[in-house]
Every structure is written in C-alpha cells, then in structure tokens.
Amino acid sequence: MGTRVKIRVEPRRLIIMLIGNIFMGLGVAIFKLSGLGNDPFNGMAMALAEYIGLSYATFLIMLNLGLFVVQFFAGRKFIGAGTIVNAFLLGYFITYIYDSALGLFGEPLVLWQQVITVVVGVVVISFGISLYQASNVGVSPYDSLSLIMKNYLPKIPYFWHRMFTDIICALICFLFGGIVGLGTLVSAFCLGPIVQFFDVHVSEKLLAEGRKHI
C-alpha cells in the first residue's frame, strides 16, 4: 500500500497571507481613488468591467476563473489557499474599501493630493504583496502566469516575463478606455524594490519568528 503524504500549512502562514491580501486590497483601492491609474492587471479588469457593464468584483472573479484554468493545467504547484482568497474574495474587499473611502473623503481634487495618494498606495500594496508572496501558500491566477512562463522559458529572467504580462494588461486597459497614468507607471517600476524592502525587513522576519516556535 502507498503512503499518503500529508501537507501541513502553518497557521501563521495563512494569517500572514490573509493580512497580505487585506493590504493589497487596500492598496488597489487607494490607487483607484487617486484617479491616476492602477496596477496593470487591476486597471485592465476595471476597464473591461466598465466596458462590458459588469461590476468590477464580479468581472474579476470571471477573469480569474479563466486564468485559473491555465494555472490548473500548467502551474498546479502554484495553487493554494492564497489562490482562492486572492482570486475570489479580493475584488469585493477592494470595492468595499473604495466605496467607503470615497464616501468618507471623496476623490483628491488637485494633482499634489493625487500624487500623495499614489505614493501611499504603492507603499501599502507593496507591503501586502510582500506578505502574500512570502507566505508561500499559493499565488493568484494572474501572478502564476509569469511563473509558468519562467518554467517553460527558464533562460529568460522572471522580470521580463512579468513585464510582458503587465504590458499586455496596460495595453488592453488603454484600448478599452481605462486610465494608464502615474499609478500604472509606479506599479510597473517601483513595486519590485519596495516589495524587496518589505521582504527583508518584515515578511522574512515574521516567518523566521514563526519557525522558532514550531
């Protein structure tokens, strides 16, 4: 008889993943509030949702279901609890935070307020991405695309795979009337270094602290 392998996920990792997704949702909502563009994937999803006439959260689930098929067949090892939370719950959280912030504070009206909003957004979303990725309990269907491409084309650095998918998303966003602006550019070029900062100074330390107590 074969031996069944039991995979145990540390509760700390699940908690870190959930907190990371909360901050990611908050960051996307802040980007949207700025009016200067969002990260390429969410910007594309918002533009397509508005063009089709669906709510952003509903369309995001439909889009993620389509991408999940690719992830299931080509990148099954990247599927986990984080995949489900990010793909099917994050859109509703973003919508709730955005609507609440819009009702409380309104949109920033002048450029300097919009720029500050973008800066806050990039820090918040970078912190969330760092926690969510460091937890290592599954990635979203979109995030898995560049990882899958890296597996099939290992000689090309991951950065170029991710840039390719982001450029495609930004182009679709633009073609369907979405905003491609400062927020989009900041997401494309600044997220990486800030995420790396949080990886070293926060996320890895949280995980290391957790391993001490196992």
Contacts in CASP RR format, 6 or more apart in sequence:
PFRMAT RR
TARGET T0000
AUTHOR 0000-0000-0000
METHOD contacts of the structure
MODEL  1
MGTRVKIRVEPRRLIIMLIGNIFMGLGVAIFKLSGLGNDPFNGMAMALAE
YIGLSYATFLIMLNLGLFVVQFFAGRKFIGAGTIVNAFLLGYFITYIYDS
ALGLFGEPLVLWQQVITVVVGVVVISFGISLYQASNVGVSPYDSLSLIMK
NYLPKIPYFWHRMFTDIICALICFLFGGIVGLGTLVSAFCLGPIVQFFDV
HVSEKLLAEGRKHI
9 81 0 8 1.000
9 137 0 8 1.000
10 210 0 8 1.000
10 214 0 8 1.000
12 206 0 8 1.000
12 207 0 8 1.000
12 210 0 8 1.000
13 135 0 8 1.000
13 136 0 8 1.000
13 137 0 8 1.000
13 207 0 8 1.000
14 81 0 8 1.000
14 135 0 8 1.000
14 137 0 8 1.000
16 131 0 8 1.000
16 132 0 8 1.000
16 134 0 8 1.000
16 135 0 8 1.000
16 203 0 8 1.000
16 206 0 8 1.000
16 207 0 8 1.000
17 81 0 8 1.000
17 82 0 8 1.000
17 85 0 8 1.000
17 131 0 8 1.000
17 132 0 8 1.000
17 135 0 8 1.000
17 137 0 8 1.000
17 138 0 8 1.000
18 85 0 8 1.000
19 128 0 8 1.000
19 131 0 8 1.000
20 127 0 8 1.000
20 128 0 8 1.000
20 129 0 8 1.000
20 130 0 8 1.000
20 131 0 8 1.000
20 132 0 8 1.000
20 135 0 8 1.000
21 82 0 8 1.000
21 85 0 8 1.000
21 86 0 8 1.000
21 89 0 8 1.000
21 90 0 8 1.000
21 93 0 8 1.000
21 128 0 8 1.000
21 132 0 8 1.000
22 93 0 8 1.000
22 128 0 8 1.000
23 124 0 8 1.000
23 125 0 8 1.000
23 127 0 8 1.000
23 128 0 8 1.000
23 131 0 8 1.000
24 86 0 8 1.000
24 90 0 8 1.000
24 125 0 8 1.000
24 128 0 8 1.000
24 129 0 8 1.000
24 132 0 8 1.000
25 90 0 8 1.000
25 91 0 8 1.000
25 93 0 8 1.000
25 94 0 8 1.000
25 97 0 8 1.000
25 125 0 8 1.000
26 97 0 8 1.000
26 124 0 8 1.000
26 125 0 8 1.000
27 121 0 8 1.000
27 124 0 8 1.000
27 125 0 8 1.000
27 128 0 8 1.000
28 38 0 8 1.000
28 39 0 8 1.000
28 42 0 8 1.000
28 90 0 8 1.000
28 94 0 8 1.000
28 125 0 8 1.000
29 94 0 8 1.000
29 97 0 8 1.000
29 98 0 8 1.000
29 101 0 8 1.000
30 101 0 8 1.000
30 117 0 8 1.000
30 120 0 8 1.000
30 121 0 8 1.000
30 124 0 8 1.000
30 125 0 8 1.000
31 37 0 8 1.000
31 38 0 8 1.000
31 39 0 8 1.000
31 42 0 8 1.000
31 117 0 8 1.000
31 118 0 8 1.000
31 121 0 8 1.000
31 122 0 8 1.000
31 125 0 8 1.000
31 183 0 8 1.000
31 187 0 8 1.000
32 38 0 8 1.000
32 42 0 8 1.000
32 46 0 8 1.000
32 94 0 8 1.000
32 98 0 8 1.000
33 98 0 8 1.000
33 101 0 8 1.000
33 102 0 8 1.000
33 105 0 8 1.000
33 106 0 8 1.000
33 107 0 8 1.000
33 108 0 8 1.000
33 117 0 8 1.000
34 108 0 8 1.000
34 114 0 8 1.000
34 115 0 8 1.000
34 117 0 8 1.000
34 118 0 8 1.000
34 121 0 8 1.000
34 182 0 8 1.000
34 183 0 8 1.000
35 107 0 8 1.000
35 108 0 8 1.000
35 114 0 8 1.000
35 117 0 8 1.000
35 179 0 8 1.000
36 114 0 8 1.000
36 115 0 8 1.000
36 117 0 8 1.000
36 118 0 8 1.000
36 179 0 8 1.000
36 181 0 8 1.000
36 182 0 8 1.000
36 183 0 8 1.000
37 43 0 8 1.000
37 178 0 8 1.000
37 179 0 8 1.000
37 180 0 8 1.000
37 181 0 8 1.000
37 182 0 8 1.000
37 183 0 8 1.000
37 184 0 8 1.000
38 46 0 8 1.000
38 179 0 8 1.000
38 183 0 8 1.000
38 184 0 8 1.000
38 187 0 8 1.000
39 125 0 8 1.000
39 166 0 8 1.000
39 183 0 8 1.000
39 184 0 8 1.000
39 187 0 8 1.000
39 188 0 8 1.000
39 191 0 8 1.000
40 165 0 8 1.000
40 166 0 8 1.000
40 167 0 8 1.000
40 169 0 8 1.000
40 170 0 8 1.000
40 173 0 8 1.000
40 184 0 8 1.000
40 187 0 8 1.000
40 188 0 8 1.000
41 142 0 8 1.000
41 165 0 8 1.000
41 166 0 8 1.000
41 169 0 8 1.000
42 60 0 8 1.000
42 94 0 8 1.000
43 169 0 8 1.000
43 173 0 8 1.000
43 178 0 8 1.000
43 179 0 8 1.000
43 184 0 8 1.000
44 169 0 8 1.000
44 170 0 8 1.000
44 172 0 8 1.000
44 173 0 8 1.000
44 176 0 8 1.000
45 56 0 8 1.000
45 59 0 8 1.000
45 60 0 8 1.000
45 63 0 8 1.000
46 56 0 8 1.000
46 173 0 8 1.000
46 178 0 8 1.000
47 172 0 8 1.000
47 173 0 8 1.000
47 176 0 8 1.000
47 177 0 8 1.000
47 178 0 8 1.000
47 179 0 8 1.000
48 59 0 8 1.000
48 63 0 8 1.000
48 172 0 8 1.000
48 176 0 8 1.000
49 55 0 8 1.000
49 56 0 8 1.000
49 58 0 8 1.000
49 59 0 8 1.000
49 60 0 8 1.000
50 56 0 8 1.000
50 176 0 8 1.000
50 178 0 8 1.000
51 176 0 8 1.000
51 177 0 8 1.000
52 59 0 8 1.000
54 62 0 8 1.000
55 95 0 8 1.000
56 91 0 8 1.000
56 94 0 8 1.000
56 95 0 8 1.000
57 91 0 8 1.000
57 92 0 8 1.000
57 94 0 8 1.000
57 95 0 8 1.000
60 90 0 8 1.000
60 91 0 8 1.000
61 87 0 8 1.000
61 88 0 8 1.000
61 91 0 8 1.000
64 87 0 8 1.000
64 88 0 8 1.000
64 140 0 8 1.000
64 141 0 8 1.000
64 142 0 8 1.000
65 87 0 8 1.000
66 141 0 8 1.000
67 87 0 8 1.000
67 141 0 8 1.000
67 142 0 8 1.000
67 144 0 8 1.000
67 145 0 8 1.000
68 83 0 8 1.000
68 87 0 8 1.000
68 141 0 8 1.000
70 141 0 8 1.000
70 144 0 8 1.000
70 145 0 8 1.000
70 148 0 8 1.000
71 78 0 8 1.000
71 79 0 8 1.000
71 83 0 8 1.000
71 141 0 8 1.000
71 144 0 8 1.000
71 145 0 8 1.000
71 148 0 8 1.000
72 79 0 8 1.000
74 148 0 8 1.000
75 144 0 8 1.000
75 147 0 8 1.000
75 148 0 8 1.000
75 151 0 8 1.000
78 138 0 8 1.000
78 139 0 8 1.000
78 143 0 8 1.000
78 144 0 8 1.000
78 147 0 8 1.000
78 148 0 8 1.000
79 138 0 8 1.000
79 144 0 8 1.000
80 137 0 8 1.000
80 138 0 8 1.000
81 137 0 8 1.000
81 138 0 8 1.000
82 132 0 8 1.000
82 135 0 8 1.000
82 137 0 8 1.000
82 138 0 8 1.000
82 139 0 8 1.000
82 140 0 8 1.000
83 138 0 8 1.000
83 139 0 8 1.000
83 140 0 8 1.000
83 141 0 8 1.000
83 144 0 8 1.000
86 132 0 8 1.000
86 139 0 8 1.000
86 140 0 8 1.000
86 143 0 8 1.000
87 140 0 8 1.000
87 141 0 8 1.000
90 140 0 8 1.000
108 114 0 8 1.000
108 116 0 8 1.000
108 117 0 8 1.000
114 182 0 8 1.000
115 182 0 8 1.000
118 182 0 8 1.000
118 183 0 8 1.000
118 186 0 8 1.000
122 183 0 8 1.000
122 186 0 8 1.000
122 187 0 8 1.000
122 190 0 8 1.000
122 191 0 8 1.000
122 194 0 8 1.000
123 194 0 8 1.000
125 187 0 8 1.000
125 191 0 8 1.000
126 190 0 8 1.000
126 191 0 8 1.000
126 192 0 8 1.000
126 194 0 8 1.000
126 195 0 8 1.000
126 197 0 8 1.000
126 198 0 8 1.000
127 198 0 8 1.000
127 202 0 8 1.000
128 198 0 8 1.000
129 191 0 8 1.000
129 195 0 8 1.000
130 195 0 8 1.000
130 198 0 8 1.000
130 199 0 8 1.000
130 202 0 8 1.000
130 203 0 8 1.000
131 198 0 8 1.000
131 202 0 8 1.000
131 203 0 8 1.000
131 206 0 8 1.000
132 139 0 8 1.000
133 139 0 8 1.000
133 143 0 8 1.000
133 195 0 8 1.000
133 199 0 8 1.000
133 203 0 8 1.000
134 199 0 8 1.000
134 203 0 8 1.000
134 204 0 8 1.000
134 206 0 8 1.000
134 207 0 8 1.000
135 207 0 8 1.000
139 147 0 8 1.000
142 165 0 8 1.000
145 161 0 8 1.000
145 165 0 8 1.000
146 158 0 8 1.000
146 161 0 8 1.000
146 162 0 8 1.000
146 164 0 8 1.000
146 165 0 8 1.000
147 158 0 8 1.000
147 161 0 8 1.000
149 156 0 8 1.000
149 161 0 8 1.000
149 164 0 8 1.000
149 165 0 8 1.000
150 156 0 8 1.000
150 158 0 8 1.000
150 161 0 8 1.000
153 161 0 8 1.000
163 188 0 8 1.000
166 187 0 8 1.000
166 188 0 8 1.000
170 180 0 8 1.000
170 184 0 8 1.000
170 188 0 8 1.000
173 179 0 8 1.000
173 180 0 8 1.000
173 184 0 8 1.000
174 180 0 8 1.000
END
